[in-house]
C-alpha cells in the first residue's frame, strides 16, 4: 500500500492521496506520450499555471509539496517545453528526475490498464493506493516494476598494475558507449543469481559473490524500471571475455586509471559504479 507522505519528510515520497484536490501551488507534471512538460526555468510548473480541466492523478510529495500528473492528448495546447526523461535527468536534480519517472510510469500504466484482463470490465481506482481493481471479479492491478542488474566486474591488474574493469559495448541502444554488463531479473530469480547469470551469458565469465552497491529508478528503458548495481570480482583473473554477439559487439578489460572517454552519462547508476571502482582503486 502507498500511503501519504509523513509531514515534514524531505525528498520525493511516492503517494496516492486523493483526500484533497490539487491546489494552485502543487507541482504539476503533464505527460504526453513519453515526454513531460517543463516551464521556462526548466522545472515543473505549478497547478495554477496550467489550464483547468486536466484529470490530475496523485504522485506523492516532493519536499512536502504534493505532486500530480495528467495525461495530455494535445501537447500543443499547453505552453512550455516538452522533454523526455533522459533530458530531465541530465539537467535537473535527482529528486525531480525520480518524480518524472514516476509520472511516466503511473500515466503509462493507467493508459494501458483501463480494462480487466480476466473479465473485460472497466477497472476503477483503489482509494489511497496506486492500484486499480475490477468491480466485477475483484482482480487488483498495481504498477508493474521491471528490475535489472548491472555489474562492475574487476580483476587484479597485470604484473602488479592497477585493477582492471570489464566494459562492454552493447549491440543496441547507445552502441558507442563503453558500459557495464546488465540484464533483467527473471521471475523466481534473486538479484545475485541474475548477476551471475548475466555475466555468464553475455561474457562467459564466472564471478565471486556480487556486492550490492545502490539502485536507481530508470525511465529510459521504459516506465517502471529499477536498476540494481553490484560490484564483483572475476574468479579466474586470467580469463578473457567471450561475448554473446546478440547482446554485445565488444568486451574489454581496462585499467581503472585508463578508462575510455565514451562512458555512460554522469546521472546513471552505471557511471556511479564505474566511478566508484575507479575511486576505490586509487586509495
PLY file of the C-alpha trace (Angstrom):
ply
format ascii 1.0
element vertex 283
property float x
property float y
property float z
element edge 282
property int vertex1
property int vertex2
end_header
0.00 0.00 0.00
1.18 3.54 -0.80
0.29 5.99 1.95
0.51 9.75 2.11
3.94 11.18 2.90
4.70 11.91 6.56
4.58 15.62 7.33
7.95 17.31 7.04
9.68 14.44 5.23
12.03 15.74 2.53
12.91 14.45 -0.92
10.44 12.60 -3.11
7.98 10.26 -1.37
5.56 8.25 -3.57
1.91 8.51 -2.60
-1.66 8.23 -3.82
-3.52 10.65 -1.57
-6.77 11.86 -3.15
-8.24 13.11 0.12
-7.97 16.68 -1.15
-7.95 18.11 -4.68
-4.86 19.77 -6.19
-4.15 23.34 -5.09
-2.61 26.07 -7.28
0.80 25.74 -5.59
1.07 21.97 -6.04
3.55 20.60 -8.58
2.15 19.67 -12.00
3.59 17.03 -14.33
1.60 16.85 -17.58
2.57 13.82 -19.68
2.24 13.45 -23.44
3.41 10.05 -24.65
6.96 9.67 -23.31
7.54 13.37 -22.64
6.83 15.73 -19.73
6.16 19.46 -19.67
8.64 21.84 -18.05
8.33 25.59 -17.65
10.59 28.41 -18.88
13.02 27.84 -15.98
13.35 24.15 -16.89
11.50 22.94 -13.77
7.99 21.57 -13.44
5.13 24.09 -13.41
2.52 24.55 -10.70
-1.12 23.50 -10.99
-2.23 27.15 -11.03
-0.07 27.92 -14.08
-1.95 25.47 -16.30
-5.48 25.44 -17.76
-8.30 23.97 -15.70
-9.96 20.71 -16.67
-7.00 18.31 -16.59
-7.56 14.96 -14.85
-4.87 15.06 -12.15
-3.52 11.85 -10.61
-1.55 11.96 -7.32
2.13 11.02 -7.45
3.28 11.75 -3.89
5.19 14.69 -2.43
8.45 16.47 -3.18
9.87 18.14 -0.07
6.35 18.04 1.37
4.68 19.61 -1.70
2.05 17.39 -3.37
2.75 16.47 -7.00
0.22 15.47 -9.63
0.36 14.05 -13.15
-2.14 14.26 -16.00
-2.24 12.76 -19.47
-2.39 15.36 -22.25
-3.72 14.39 -25.66
-2.68 17.61 -27.42
0.79 18.72 -26.34
0.49 21.94 -28.34
-2.38 23.06 -26.10
-0.02 23.74 -23.16
2.79 26.31 -23.12
6.26 25.19 -22.18
8.94 22.72 -23.22
8.21 19.01 -23.63
11.18 16.85 -22.68
11.92 13.15 -22.37
13.19 11.60 -19.17
16.80 11.45 -20.35
16.85 15.23 -20.85
15.25 15.84 -17.47
17.68 13.51 -15.67
20.62 15.22 -17.38
19.67 18.74 -16.30
17.59 18.53 -13.12
18.47 17.32 -9.59
17.87 13.65 -8.73
14.57 14.06 -6.83
13.00 15.75 -9.86
14.20 13.00 -12.19
12.73 10.38 -9.85
9.43 12.26 -9.72
9.39 12.50 -13.52
9.99 8.77 -13.83
7.06 8.05 -11.52
4.80 10.35 -13.53
5.67 8.50 -16.74
5.17 5.11 -15.07
1.82 5.96 -13.49
0.31 7.67 -16.52
1.51 4.97 -18.94
0.15 2.26 -16.63
-3.25 3.96 -16.35
-3.48 4.31 -20.13
-2.59 0.66 -20.76
-4.57 -0.84 -17.85
-8.08 0.51 -18.30
-9.81 -2.85 -18.71
-9.76 -6.07 -16.66
-7.70 -8.74 -18.40
-9.78 -11.51 -16.78
-13.39 -10.46 -17.42
-13.08 -7.27 -19.54
-14.87 -4.94 -17.12
-13.62 -1.38 -16.75
-11.20 -1.00 -13.84
-11.68 1.51 -11.03
-9.11 3.26 -8.82
-8.38 1.86 -5.36
-8.62 4.71 -2.81
-5.29 5.56 -1.19
-3.25 3.26 -3.44
-1.65 3.37 -6.85
-3.77 0.42 -7.93
-6.85 -0.41 -9.99
-9.49 -3.01 -9.23
-12.12 -4.80 -11.27
-15.60 -4.16 -9.81
-16.87 -7.48 -11.20
-14.23 -10.14 -10.44
-12.09 -8.28 -7.90
-8.80 -8.51 -9.84
-6.41 -5.86 -8.45
-3.54 -4.46 -10.52
-0.53 -2.45 -9.37
2.05 -0.55 -11.40
4.41 -3.25 -12.74
8.10 -2.97 -11.90
10.87 -4.49 -14.03
14.18 -4.99 -12.22
17.56 -5.14 -13.95
21.04 -5.72 -12.54
24.31 -4.04 -13.53
27.70 -5.45 -12.54
31.01 -3.59 -12.31
33.33 -6.57 -12.78
37.01 -6.27 -11.88
40.18 -8.36 -11.80
43.66 -7.76 -10.36
45.97 -5.78 -12.63
48.60 -7.40 -14.78
52.18 -7.54 -13.39
51.27 -5.53 -10.31
49.49 -2.82 -12.29
46.17 -1.22 -11.37
43.00 -3.27 -11.17
41.10 -3.71 -14.41
37.41 -3.12 -15.08
35.41 -5.03 -17.68
33.49 -2.74 -20.03
31.26 -3.75 -22.92
29.62 -2.22 -25.96
26.02 -3.26 -26.50
24.55 -4.30 -29.83
21.58 -1.97 -29.26
20.91 1.41 -27.64
23.87 3.81 -27.34
26.28 1.44 -29.10
29.21 3.87 -28.94
29.39 3.82 -25.14
31.53 1.53 -23.01
29.16 0.31 -20.31
28.63 -2.49 -17.79
27.13 -5.92 -18.26
23.43 -5.64 -17.43
20.19 -7.55 -17.78
16.70 -8.02 -16.42
15.92 -10.27 -13.47
13.78 -13.30 -14.30
10.77 -14.43 -12.24
11.91 -16.69 -9.41
15.48 -15.33 -9.53
17.36 -13.36 -6.88
19.30 -10.22 -7.77
22.59 -12.02 -7.09
21.60 -15.01 -9.22
20.71 -12.65 -12.07
24.16 -11.03 -11.79
25.87 -14.44 -12.07
23.66 -15.46 -14.99
24.06 -12.24 -16.98
27.86 -12.26 -16.61
27.95 -15.90 -17.70
25.60 -15.41 -20.65
27.00 -12.17 -22.02
30.77 -12.51 -21.49
31.29 -16.15 -20.45
32.94 -15.37 -17.11
32.40 -16.63 -13.56
32.32 -14.25 -10.60
32.50 -14.38 -6.83
29.59 -13.25 -4.71
28.38 -9.87 -6.03
28.25 -7.00 -3.54
25.20 -4.73 -3.70
26.02 -1.00 -4.02
22.94 1.07 -4.92
19.77 1.26 -7.02
18.14 3.79 -9.35
14.70 4.21 -10.90
15.31 4.30 -14.64
12.77 5.64 -17.13
14.92 5.44 -20.28
14.32 1.69 -20.72
10.60 2.21 -20.18
8.36 3.31 -17.32
8.67 1.22 -14.18
12.29 0.03 -14.46
14.53 -0.26 -11.40
18.29 -0.77 -11.77
20.25 -2.56 -9.03
24.01 -2.08 -9.11
26.65 -4.55 -7.93
30.42 -4.93 -7.89
32.09 -8.31 -8.30
35.48 -9.88 -8.92
36.12 -12.47 -11.61
37.05 -15.89 -10.19
39.74 -16.56 -12.82
41.88 -13.43 -13.29
43.39 -14.87 -16.48
40.02 -15.46 -18.17
39.12 -13.30 -21.16
35.54 -12.40 -22.09
33.73 -14.34 -24.79
30.81 -12.21 -25.90
27.27 -13.13 -26.85
27.04 -11.39 -30.26
23.28 -10.98 -29.98
23.81 -8.73 -26.92
27.29 -7.26 -27.30
29.68 -6.14 -30.01
32.79 -5.90 -27.82
34.08 -6.56 -24.30
37.46 -5.47 -22.95
39.41 -5.15 -19.70
40.54 -1.58 -18.99
42.99 -0.45 -16.28
40.94 1.66 -13.86
43.39 4.56 -14.33
42.97 4.48 -18.12
39.25 4.18 -18.74
37.86 5.25 -22.13
36.16 8.61 -22.60
32.97 7.08 -24.02
31.36 6.21 -20.69
27.69 6.34 -19.59
26.31 9.75 -18.53
27.02 11.08 -15.05
23.37 10.77 -13.93
23.29 6.99 -14.48
23.98 4.27 -11.93
26.24 2.65 -14.50
28.55 5.67 -14.25
28.23 5.76 -10.46
29.53 2.19 -10.30
32.36 2.86 -12.74
33.44 5.96 -10.80
33.20 4.06 -7.51
35.50 1.30 -8.75
38.00 3.84 -10.09
37.96 5.88 -6.87
38.46 2.85 -4.62
41.35 1.63 -6.73
43.18 4.94 -6.24
43.12 4.71 -2.43
0 1
1 2
2 3
3 4
4 5
5 6
6 7
7 8
8 9
9 10
10 11
11 12
12 13
13 14
14 15
15 16
16 17
17 18
18 19
19 20
20 21
21 22
22 23
23 24
24 25
25 26
26 27
27 28
28 29
29 30
30 31
31 32
32 33
33 34
34 35
35 36
36 37
37 38
38 39
39 40
40 41
41 42
42 43
43 44
44 45
45 46
46 47
47 48
48 49
49 50
50 51
51 52
52 53
53 54
54 55
55 56
56 57
57 58
58 59
59 60
60 61
61 62
62 63
63 64
64 65
65 66
66 67
67 68
68 69
69 70
70 71
71 72
72 73
73 74
74 75
75 76
76 77
77 78
78 79
79 80
80 81
81 82
82 83
83 84
84 85
85 86
86 87
87 88
88 89
89 90
90 91
91 92
92 93
93 94
94 95
95 96
96 97
97 98
98 99
99 100
100 101
101 102
102 103
103 104
104 105
105 106
106 107
107 108
108 109
109 110
110 111
111 112
112 113
113 114
114 115
115 116
116 117
117 118
118 119
119 120
120 121
121 122
122 123
123 124
124 125
125 126
126 127
127 128
128 129
129 130
130 131
131 132
132 133
133 134
134 135
135 136
136 137
137 138
138 139
139 140
140 141
141 142
142 143
143 144
144 145
145 146
146 147
147 148
148 149
149 150
150 151
151 152
152 153
153 154
154 155
155 156
156 157
157 158
158 159
159 160
160 161
161 162
162 163
163 164
164 165
165 166
166 167
167 168
168 169
169 170
170 171
171 172
172 173
173 174
174 175
175 176
176 177
177 178
178 179
179 180
180 181
181 182
182 183
183 184
184 185
185 186
186 187
187 188
188 189
189 190
190 191
191 192
192 193
193 194
194 195
195 196
196 197
197 198
198 199
199 200
200 201
201 202
202 203
203 204
204 205
205 206
206 207
207 208
208 209
209 210
210 211
211 212
212 213
213 214
214 215
215 216
216 217
217 218
218 219
219 220
220 221
221 222
222 223
223 224
224 225
225 226
226 227
227 228
228 229
229 230
230 231
231 232
232 233
233 234
234 235
235 236
236 237
237 238
238 239
239 240
240 241
241 242
242 243
243 244
244 245
245 246
246 247
247 248
248 249
249 250
250 251
251 252
252 253
253 254
254 255
255 256
256 257
257 258
258 259
259 260
260 261
261 262
262 263
263 264
264 265
265 266
266 267
267 268
268 269
269 270
270 271
271 272
272 273
273 274
274 275
275 276
276 277
277 278
278 279
279 280
280 281
281 282
